[in-house]
Amino acid sequence: MTHSAAHSDARPSSDRFRCGGHKSDLAAVCLAIATLLASAISSDAQDQKDPPKEFANSLGMKFAWIPPGTFLMGSPKEEKHRNPIEIPHKVRLTKGFYMGVHPVTQDQWLKVMGGKNPSGFDKEKMGDKEKLSATEKLLLPVESVSWNDCQEFIRKLQEMDMKPYRLPTEAEWEYACRAGTTTPFHFGETISTDQANYDGDFVYGDGKKGPRRQRTTPVGSFPANAFGLHDMHGNVYQWCQDWYGDYPPRDVTDPKGPEKGLARVLRGGSWKSNPLSCRSAERLRYEPGARFHLYGFRVCFFLN
C-alpha cells in the first residue's frame, strides 16, 4: 500500500455519514430531533393558547382564565342612567390573564395578613342573628379595606404563593365583567336581587323590587357570568389598579390609566348600591387610603 493510499483511507469518522447507507442514518436522526422539537413547541404553544379554564392556588383561591380580546369599554348613549364620563371606546387586551372567581374573602385575608379582621360584617360582629352557618361567614368578602391595604395583601400573597398577583386594571375588570356582553349588566338589560346583592328597594329598567339585605353575602351566592366570575355586580365594590382619569377619545391597547392622580378606581357596586351603580360601565373613585364597609377587591395575574 502506498503512503498516499494509506492517507486517503484515514478519513475522519464523521465523513462516513456522507457515504452510502450512513446518509440515511443521519436523516433519520435529524428527523427524530425535528419531531421532538416540533412536539415541544406545539405543546408550549398549546399551553399558551389554551391554559386551564380554572386554577386554584395553594391557599385555595380560585381563578378563571380570561382570554385576550377586544371590546367596547364604556356605555352607549342610549343606556339608561349612564354617566357622560363613560365614553365608549374600543379596547384591545393582548394578553389573557387569570382573574379571581370571587372577591377575596375574610378567611383568605386572615390567612395572608393574620391579625384582626378589618371587615364590618365579620362573624363576631354579625353574631347569630344573620342565620349564616360558620362556613358561610368565612365566605363573606373582606371589606373596609383601602387600595393601600390591598397592595400589602398582594405583596404578602406573592411571597407565599410565588405568582405575580395584582389588582386588575380598570379595562381588564370591565372586560372580565362583561364577558362578551354589551348590555348594562352581564345578565342583560336589567338585574334582579336573585342575581346579585344590591339594594332591592330600587329597580333598573323593567326590573322588579326585591329584598334589601343591608349586608354582604357569602361569595358565590349568585350566578356567575360567561367567564365563570361571581359577584361582578353588587356585594362589594372592587378596587382596580388604575388612577382615575378621563377615558381616551380613541381606540387603545392594554390601557393602564393615568400615570398619576389623586383617586383610584372602584367598580361593580355594592350591597348598599342602587342597581344603576352596579352596571358594567359604572365608575367610582376614591383616595387610595379610604376604607369603607362597601369596598373589597379581587386579584388577578398574568400566566407568564
N, C-alpha and C positions, 0 to 999 in steps of 0.2 A: 504494500500500500504506500503510495507517495505521500509526502508531507502535505501537499495541497488537498489530497483526497481525505486524509485524516482530519484536516482542518475543516473541510466542508461538511463532514458528518457531525462535528461537535457543535450543533446549534443549541441556542438557549432553549430550555424546556418549554418556555412559553410559546415558541414558534410552532409547536405541534398542533395547536388549536387552529392553525391556518391550513392544515393538511387533511385531506381525506375525511374520514368519519368523525374526526375530532371537532370539526367545524360545527356539526350538528349538535354535539355535546354542549358547546358554548352557547349556541342558540337556545337550547333547552334551559340552560342555567339562567340566561338573560330573561327568557320568557317567564320563568318562575319568579324571579326577582320583581319583574314588572307587574306581575299579577298580585304579588304581596303588597307592593307599594300602592297599586290602584285600589286594592281592598281596604287598605288603611286609610287612604284619602277619602274614599267613598264613605267609609264608616264615620270618619271625622266630620265630613260634610253633612251626613245624615243626622249626626248628633246635634250639629249646629242648626240644621233646618228643622228638625222635629224633636226638640227636647221633650222630656216627660211633661205631660199637662199638669201634673200635680207634684209637689215636693214638700217634704216635712223636714225641718232641721232638728238638731239634737235636743232642742227644748220642746219639740212637738208642735212648733208653729207651722201652720200650713200655708203653702203658697201656690198660686195658679200661674201658668205660663201665659203671658200676654204677647202675642206675635207682633212684629213690626207692621206698620201700615200707615195709611193716610186718612184723615178725617176732617170734617168741618168743625172747628172749635168756635164756641160762642153760640148765639141763638139767632134764628131768623127773625125778621122784623114782625112777622105775624104771630110769633109765640106770645101767649098771654102772660101778662105781668113780667115781661122781660125787662132787663135793665139796659139802657143805652150803652153802657160800658162793655156789654157782651158782643162786641163787634165780630161778626162771623169772618173767619179767615181759615184758609187751608193749612193744615199742619201735617208734616211728614215725620214720622218716627222711624229711624233707620235700624234701630236695634230692638229686638224683643227683650223682655225682662220678666222676672218673677215678682208678683205682687201678693201681699198678704191677703189670704182669703177673707180674713176678718180684721177689724181693728184690734190693736194689741189689747189683751185682757189684763185685768188686775193681777191674776195669777202669774202671767208671763212677766209683767212688770216687776213683781216682787222677786221672782226667780233671778232676774237680771240685776235689779237695783238693790234688793234687800231693804232693810229699814221699814219705814212707815208707809202705808198705802195712802197716796195723795187723794184718792177718789172721794167725792162727796157721797156716792152711793155704794159704799163698801159694805161688806156683810155685817160688820159690827154696828155701823150706824143705821142700817136698814132693819136690823133685828129680824124677827119672825113675822112681822106684820105684812110683809110683801108676799108671803106664801111662796117663796122660792126655796128650792132644795139647796143643800150645801154645794152641790156640784154646779147648779145654775148660778149661784152667787160668785163662784170662781170664774165663771164665763162672762161676767159683766165687763164691759170695756173700761179700761182705765180712763179717767178724765181728770179735770183740774190739773192738767199738765201743760206747760208752756212749750213753745218751739225750742227754747234752750234746753228744757228738760228732755225733750225728745232726742236732741243731739247727744246728750250724755248717755241716755239709754242705748242709742245706736253705737256709740263708741264702745261701751261695755259688751254689747251683743257681738260686735265684730271680734273682740278679743276672745270671747267664749266660743264662738262658732266659726271663726276664720272665713267669713264671707263679707263682701263689700256692701253691707246693708246701708240703706239711706232712706230719706223721705222721697216720695215720688215728686217729680216736677209737676207743676200745675197742668201742663199739657198731657203728661202721662196719666195723671189722675182722671182728667175728663175723658180721655181716650179709653181708659180701662172701665170707667163708669158707663159710658155709652155702649160699649161692646157691640159696635156696628149699628146702633140705632141713631136716629136723627130727631126723635120726639123729645118733649120736655123731660121725660123720665125714661129710664131703660125699660120700664114696664109698658110704656105707651103714652098716650095723650094726657092721662091723668093718673092718680095714685090713690090707694086706699090704705086704711090702717091695718088691713090684712097683709099688706105688702111691705110696710115699713113703720118705724116708730117715730111719729111726729104728733103734733097737737091736733087731735081729731075733731076739735071744735071748728076747725077751718077746712075748707074744701078748695080744690083746684079744678077749674073747668067744670065738667059734668060729674065730678066725684061726689061722694056722699060722706056725711059726717060719721065719725067713729069714736072709739074710746080716747080719752085724754089721759094717758098713763102717768104723766108727770114724773117719769124716772127713766133711766136707761133700762134696756132689756138685754138678756144674755145674747152674745154674738151668735149669728146663725139662726136666729129665731124666725127669720123671714126668708122668702125665696131669693136665690142667687140670680145674677144676670147671666148672659150667654158665656161669659168668661169664667163663671164659677165664683164670682165675688159676692159676698153678702154685705149688707149694711152700707151700701154706697149712697143710699138715700136715708137720711134721718139717723137716729140713735145718738151719735156724737159727730160734731164737726171734726174734720181731719186736716191736720197741718200738712202743708206742702213745703217743698224746699225753697221755692222762689220768694224773692222780694216781690211785693205787689207793684204793678205798673200797668200802664195802658197797653192794650193789645196793639200789635203792629198792623198797619193798613195794607199788608201784603202777605203772600204765602211765605211760610217759614219751615225750616228743617231743624228738628231737635232743639226747640227753644228752651232756654233755662231762665227766662225772666231777666229783669234789670240787674246790672252789676252791683247796685247798692240801693238802699231805700230805708224807710222808717218802719214799715209793717210787712209781715209775712202773710202768705195766702192761706186761707182755710176753705175747705169745700165740703159739700154734702148735706148740710143742715143737721139738726139735732132733734132730740126727744121733745124739745120745747118749741120747735120751729113751726111756723105756718108752712104748709106744703109748697108754696111758691119758693120758699127759701131752700127747699130740698131738690130743686131742679138740677139737671146735669150741668147746666151752664152757669148756675148761680155762683157768685164770688163773694167772699168775705175777707176782710183783712184785719189784722191786729198786731200790736207790737210783740216782738218775739219773747218778751218776758212775761206776757199776760197768762194768767191761769184762771180758767172758769170751768164750772162743772158741766159745760157744754162741749168742751174741747178735748179731743183724743187724737189718735193717729194710727196709721198702719205703715208698715215698712215694705221696701222692695229691694231688688238688687239685679244687676246685670249678670248674665250667666258667665261671661268672660270679663 
